[in-house]
Amino acid sequence: GHLTSVDIAGYQQTAPAKRLVAFTGNSDGSPTTSWCPDCDRAMPAILASAASLDLPLLVVGVGGRDDWKLDARGGEHPLRARDGLALTG
């Protein structure tokens, strides 16, 4: 597979394609660093699955912890917005 790491703006600019998309707790989409412990635990399996299936993998950084967590309480994070992906977590 092919790995691409992007921030929120990069994700919003990517064209739809057949690929695996993983969201992680950082600003740049790095699969190796995250403030989110669940992301840290899941990323090795995600990377292995993408490689074994030869699927392109897009890793999207959702931003800093405070931005992500505070937006859960009523903010307008672009990935949490109801008219967007409406992600939770």
Residue pairs with C-beta under 8 A, 6 or more apart in sequence:
1 20
1 50
1 51
1 53
1 54
1 55
1 56
1 57
2 56
2 57
3 31
3 47
3 50
3 56
3 57
3 59
4 29
4 56
4 57
4 58
4 59
5 28
5 29
5 30
5 31
5 58
5 59
5 61
6 14
6 28
6 29
6 58
6 59
6 60
6 61
7 27
7 28
7 29
7 60
7 61
7 63
8 60
8 61
8 62
8 63
8 78
8 79
10 29
10 60
11 58
11 60
11 79
12 78
14 58
17 56
18 55
18 56
19 55
19 56
19 57
19 58
20 46
20 49
20 50
20 53
20 55
20 56
20 57
20 58
21 57
21 58
21 59
21 60
22 31
22 39
22 42
22 43
22 46
22 57
22 58
22 59
22 60
23 39
23 59
23 60
23 61
23 62
23 79
23 87
24 30
24 31
24 34
24 36
24 39
24 43
24 59
24 60
24 61
24 62
25 34
25 35
25 36
25 39
25 61
25 62
25 65
25 68
26 33
26 34
26 35
26 61
26 62
26 63
26 64
27 61
27 63
27 64
28 61
29 58
29 59
29 60
29 61
30 59
30 61
31 43
31 46
31 47
31 59
32 43
34 40
34 43
35 64
35 65
36 65
36 89
38 89
43 59
46 57
47 57
49 55
50 56
50 57
60 79
62 68
62 77
62 79
62 87
63 77
67 75
67 77
68 77
68 80
71 77
71 80
72 80
72 88
78 84
79 85
79 87
80 86
80 87
80 88
